[in-house]
C-alpha cells in the first residue's frame, strides 16, 4: 500500500480518529470488509446551522436536504473534512481516495427511524395500521406482518 501514509488499516484508522476526536467526540472511523476492504468510512455529526428553521417548520423533524442553510453548511463541512482526511491518510485519486463520509446533524435520528404520524386502515388487509414517517425516506405504513410498505 505504498500510495498511503500508513502500513496497515489499524494505523490509518487510529491516526484519523486521533486527529478528529478533539473536534468531533462522536467520530467513528472504520474500514470496509470483503470487497470493500480498502474503503475508509468516517461517521460523525455536526451542529445544525444557527439560522436553520427546518426542524421548527416540520414538527421537530428536520429535513436538511430541503433546507438551504443546512445544505450549504453540510456541503462546506463535507469538502473541509474530505481535504483533512485525505491529508491525514495520504489517500487521493479515484472516488475521493476511497473514503466514505457519513455526516449527520446533531440531534437528528438515524436514517430510517420511524416517527408515528397517524393510524389508518390498511389498504392491503383492512386492519388498523400505524402510518409512520421513516426519517429521510418519507411516509410508510407498518402492517401485514410488521413490514413497512410505501404509503
C-alpha positions in Angstrom: 0.0 0.0 0.0 2.7 2.5 -1.0 0.1 5.0 -2.1 -0.9 5.6 1.6 1.0 7.0 4.6 0.3 4.1 6.9 1.4 0.4 6.8 -2.0 -1.0 7.6 -5.6 -0.2 8.3 -5.2 -0.2 12.0 -2.6 2.5 12.0 -4.6 4.6 9.5 -7.8 4.3 11.5 -6.1 5.3 14.7 -4.4 8.3 13.0 -7.7 9.6 11.5 -9.7 9.1 14.8 -7.0 10.8 16.9 -6.9 13.8 14.5 -10.7 14.2 14.5 -11.9 13.2 18.0 -10.9 16.5 19.6 -13.3 18.4 17.3 -15.9 15.7 17.0 -16.3 13.4 20.1 -18.7 11.1 18.3 -16.5 10.3 15.4 -16.3 6.7 14.2 -13.6 5.6 11.8 -13.8 2.1 10.2 -12.6 0.2 7.2 -14.8 -1.9 4.9 -14.9 -5.7 4.8 -14.9 -8.1 1.9 -14.8 -6.4 -1.5 -14.8 -3.0 0.3 -11.7 -3.8 2.4 -9.8 -0.8 1.0 -12.5 1.8 1.8 -12.4 4.0 4.8 -15.6 5.2 6.5 -15.8 8.3 8.7 -19.0 8.9 10.6 -19.8 11.9 12.7 -22.3 14.6 13.5 -22.1 18.4 13.2 -24.1 21.2 14.8 -27.1 22.4 12.8 -26.6 26.0 11.4 -27.8 28.7 13.7 -30.1 30.2 11.0 -31.8 26.9 10.2 -35.5 26.6 10.8 -36.2 23.3 9.1 -36.9 21.4 12.4 -39.3 24.2 13.6 -41.3 24.2 10.4 -41.8 20.4 10.4 -43.0 19.5 13.9 -39.4 18.9 15.2 -38.4 16.7 12.2 -35.5 18.2 10.3 -35.2 17.8 6.6 -31.7 19.1 5.8 -31.9 18.0 2.1 -34.7 20.7 1.6 -33.2 23.4 3.8 -30.8 25.8 2.0 -28.9 26.7 5.2 -28.4 23.0 6.2 -27.3 22.0 2.6 -24.8 24.9 2.4 -23.3 24.0 5.9 -23.2 20.3 5.1 -21.5 20.8 1.7 -18.9 23.2 3.3 -18.2 20.7 6.0 -18.0 17.8 3.6 -15.4 19.5 1.5 -13.4 20.6 4.5 -13.5 17.1 6.1 -12.6 15.5 2.8 -9.4 17.6 2.4 -8.5 17.0 6.0 -8.9 13.2 6.0 -7.1 12.9 2.6 -4.2 14.9 4.1 -4.0 12.7 7.2 -4.2 9.4 5.2 -2.3 10.4 2.0 -5.2 8.9 0.0 -6.3 10.5 -3.2 -7.4 9.9 -6.7 -10.5 8.0 -7.8 -13.6 8.1 -5.6 -12.1 10.7 -3.3 -9.4 8.2 -2.2 -12.0 5.5 -1.5 -13.3 7.3 1.6 -17.0 7.4 2.6 -18.3 10.2 4.8 -21.5 9.8 6.9 -22.2 13.2 8.2 -25.4 14.0 10.1 -26.7 16.9 12.1 -26.5 16.6 15.9 -29.9 15.6 17.3 -31.2 14.1 14.1 -32.4 10.5 14.4 -30.6 7.9 12.2 -31.9 7.4 8.6 -35.0 5.1 8.6 -36.0 5.9 12.2 -39.8 5.7 12.4 -41.9 8.5 13.8 -45.7 7.8 14.2 -47.9 10.1 12.1 -51.4 8.5 12.3 -53.4 5.3 12.5 -55.3 4.4 9.3 -57.0 1.4 7.7 -54.5 -0.8 5.8 -55.0 -0.9 2.0 -53.7 -4.5 2.0 -55.6 -6.2 4.8 -58.2 -3.7 6.0 -56.9 -3.7 9.6 -55.8 -0.6 11.5 -52.2 0.2 10.8 -49.7 2.8 12.0 -48.6 5.2 9.3 -45.1 6.4 10.1 -42.6 8.7 8.7 -39.2 7.0 8.1 -36.7 9.7 8.7 -35.1 10.5 5.4 -37.4 8.3 3.3 -40.9 9.7 3.6 -44.3 8.1 4.7 -44.8 4.4 5.1 -47.3 2.1 6.8 -46.4 -0.7 9.1 -48.8 -3.6 8.9 -49.3 -7.0 7.3 -46.9 -8.9 9.5 -44.9 -5.9 10.6 -43.4 -5.0 7.2 -43.1 -1.4 6.1 -44.6 -0.6 2.8 -44.6 2.7 0.9 -47.7 4.8 1.5 
